Every structure is written in C-alpha cells, then in structure tokens.
Amino acid sequence: MSKKLVAFFSASGTTKKVAQMIAEEVKADLFEIEPKVPYTKPDLDWMNKKSRSSVEMSDKKYRPAIMKKEMDMSSYNEILLGFPIWWYVAPTIINTFLEAYDFSGKKIALFATSGGSGFGNTVKELQSSAPDAVITEGRLLNRGTKQEINEWINSL
C-alpha cells in the first residue's frame, strides 16, 4: 500500500482548507510548508509591484526561506502538493520546498487554488527543483467541495 503525503503552502488559508479535506479523504499525512517570515496582507498585494509577493515572483531564482522540519520523504510514494496560483504559476516557496527534501522517484500531483488563472507553466518551473520526481499537473480546486475533491482523487 502506498503512503501519501499532502503538502501545501497557504498564504491566506484557502489552500489550507482544501489540503485538509484532501488529506482526510485519502487518509494521508498533512505537511504545511511554512515561510520563515509569514506573509502579511500587504505582502500579497499583487497590484503593488513592490509588495513582497510581486518582488519574489519577478525573480524566478528567488527562494523564500521555509521553516525546515524533519521529514522522512522516503516513507512516501506519492505527494499531493498544493498552493495558490501566483502570476500563473506556483509561488517560488514551492521550489524552496522541493529543493529542501529528496523527491527522487516520487510521484507529485499538483493541486491549486486560484482567483482566476490556471497552472500556466507550473510543472515546467517546478521540475528543475525536483528533477528525479514525476510531477503532474493536477486540478484547480477553487470551490473546495467534497465532490470536487473526490472527482480529482478518483482521477489520479
């Protein structure tokens, strides 16, 4: 039996709710990707070119620091990785997470929440951070309903 992990980053709480529902549904462990410096509401103002999120997303090499937690990734076969979509891709903190642990041979299925955009180049931009993993674009789970989550899980 494969062991699953639901890992997620949530700046405002939306993605966290979806991740908790997914973890409960698939009976997976839950892992929150936490920034060393939490994001504030002004940090997330995408209309402000000088906001923290705007600055981070304008430099794809930028890696926000995360709270590094002891985690034995070798015990997981499949990782369901969730995040909000920022500027049509995953926030660069997701790259930080993928570079902090060994995902060799793992299957990583992505899920996201978004105010309006899709995954864009997310898989391509994340693949270099976990080159020995198989990353697949999953689904936008904006409504976060049990039915929407079940349909996605059953499609994996």
C-alpha positions as CSV (number, residue, x, y, z in Angstrom):
1,M,0.0,0.0,0.0
2,S,1.4,3.4,-0.9
3,K,1.8,6.1,1.7
4,K,0.6,9.5,0.7
5,L,1.6,13.0,1.8
6,V,-0.5,16.1,1.3
7,A,2.0,19.1,1.4
8,F,0.7,22.6,1.0
9,F,1.5,26.3,1.2
10,S,-1.3,28.6,2.0
11,A,-0.9,32.3,2.3
12,S,-4.5,33.2,3.2
13,G,-6.0,29.9,4.5
14,T,-7.9,29.0,1.3
15,T,-5.4,26.3,0.1
16,K,-5.1,25.0,3.7
17,K,-8.8,24.2,3.9
18,V,-8.6,22.3,0.6
19,A,-5.4,20.4,1.7
20,Q,-7.0,19.3,5.0
21,M,-10.0,18.0,3.1
22,I,-7.8,16.1,0.7
23,A,-5.7,14.6,3.5
24,E,-8.8,13.4,5.3
25,E,-10.3,11.9,2.1
26,V,-7.1,10.0,1.1
27,K,-6.0,9.2,4.6
28,A,-2.7,11.0,4.0
29,D,-0.3,12.7,6.3
30,L,-0.5,16.5,6.2
31,F,2.5,18.8,5.9
32,E,2.3,22.6,5.9
33,I,5.0,24.5,4.1
34,E,5.6,27.5,6.3
35,P,7.6,30.6,5.3
36,K,10.2,31.7,7.9
37,V,8.7,35.1,7.6
38,P,4.9,34.8,7.3
39,Y,3.2,36.7,4.5
40,T,1.1,39.7,5.5
41,K,-1.9,41.1,3.6
42,P,0.3,44.0,2.1
43,D,2.9,41.3,1.1
44,L,0.2,39.6,-1.0
45,D,-0.9,42.8,-2.8
46,W,-0.4,41.7,-6.4
47,M,-1.4,45.2,-7.6
48,N,1.7,46.7,-5.8
49,K,4.8,46.0,-7.8
50,K,6.9,46.5,-4.7
51,S,4.9,44.0,-2.5
52,R,6.9,41.0,-1.3
53,S,5.0,38.5,-3.5
54,S,5.4,40.7,-6.6
55,V,9.2,41.1,-5.9
56,E,9.6,37.3,-5.3
57,M,7.6,36.3,-8.4
58,S,9.5,38.7,-10.6
59,D,12.7,36.8,-9.9
60,K,12.2,33.1,-10.6
61,K,15.5,32.3,-8.9
62,Y,14.3,33.8,-5.6
63,R,13.7,31.2,-2.9
64,P,11.8,32.3,0.2
65,A,13.1,30.7,3.3
66,I,10.9,28.0,4.9
67,M,10.7,26.5,8.3
68,K,12.7,23.3,7.8
69,K,11.1,20.4,9.6
70,E,12.4,16.9,10.0
71,M,10.6,14.9,7.4
72,D,11.3,11.4,6.1
73,M,10.3,11.7,2.5
74,S,11.5,8.1,1.8
75,S,8.3,6.8,3.5
76,Y,6.0,8.4,0.9
77,N,5.4,7.2,-2.7
78,E,3.0,9.9,-3.7
79,I,2.9,13.6,-2.7
80,L,-0.2,15.7,-3.4
81,L,1.3,19.3,-3.4
82,G,-1.0,22.3,-3.1
83,F,-0.5,26.0,-3.4
84,P,-2.3,29.2,-4.5
85,I,-1.5,30.3,-8.1
86,W,0.6,33.5,-8.2
87,W,1.3,35.1,-11.6
88,Y,0.0,32.0,-13.5
89,V,2.5,29.6,-11.6
90,A,3.3,28.2,-8.2
91,P,4.8,30.6,-5.7
92,T,8.6,30.2,-5.6
93,I,8.3,29.0,-2.0
94,I,7.2,25.7,-3.6
95,N,10.6,25.5,-5.3
96,T,12.2,26.1,-1.9
97,F,10.2,23.1,-0.5
98,L,11.1,20.8,-3.4
99,E,14.8,21.7,-3.2
100,A,14.8,21.1,0.6
101,Y,13.9,17.4,0.5
102,D,14.7,14.4,-1.7
103,F,11.9,13.6,-4.0
104,S,13.8,11.1,-6.2
105,G,11.4,8.5,-7.6
106,K,8.3,10.2,-6.2
107,K,5.1,11.0,-7.9
108,I,4.0,14.5,-7.2
109,A,0.4,15.5,-8.2
110,L,-0.3,19.2,-8.0
111,F,-3.5,21.0,-6.9
112,A,-4.1,24.6,-6.6
113,T,-6.4,27.4,-5.7
114,S,-6.7,30.5,-7.9
115,G,-8.6,33.7,-8.2
116,G,-8.8,33.3,-11.9
117,S,-5.7,31.8,-13.6
118,G,-4.7,28.3,-14.4
119,F,-1.5,26.3,-13.9
120,G,0.4,28.0,-16.8
121,N,4.0,26.8,-16.8
122,T,3.9,25.5,-13.3
123,V,5.0,21.9,-14.0
124,K,7.9,23.1,-16.1
125,E,9.0,25.7,-13.5
126,L,8.9,23.2,-10.7
127,Q,10.5,20.2,-12.5
128,S,14.0,21.6,-12.2
129,S,13.6,21.8,-8.4
130,A,12.8,18.1,-8.2
131,P,14.4,16.6,-11.4
132,D,14.1,13.0,-10.3
133,A,10.4,13.2,-9.5
134,V,7.5,12.8,-11.8
135,I,5.4,16.0,-11.5
136,T,1.9,16.1,-13.0
137,E,-0.5,19.0,-13.3
138,G,-3.5,18.2,-11.2
139,R,-6.5,20.4,-10.8
140,L,-7.7,23.7,-9.6
141,L,-9.8,23.1,-6.6
142,N,-11.2,26.6,-6.1
143,R,-14.6,25.6,-4.7
144,G,-13.0,23.1,-2.4
145,T,-16.1,20.9,-2.2
146,K,-16.0,17.3,-1.2
147,Q,-17.4,16.3,-4.6
148,E,-14.8,18.3,-6.5
149,I,-12.0,16.8,-4.3
150,N,-13.4,13.2,-4.7
151,E,-13.6,13.6,-8.5
152,W,-9.9,14.7,-8.6
153,I,-8.7,12.0,-6.3
154,N,-10.5,9.3,-8.3
155,S,-8.9,10.6,-11.5
156,L,-5.3,10.1,-10.1
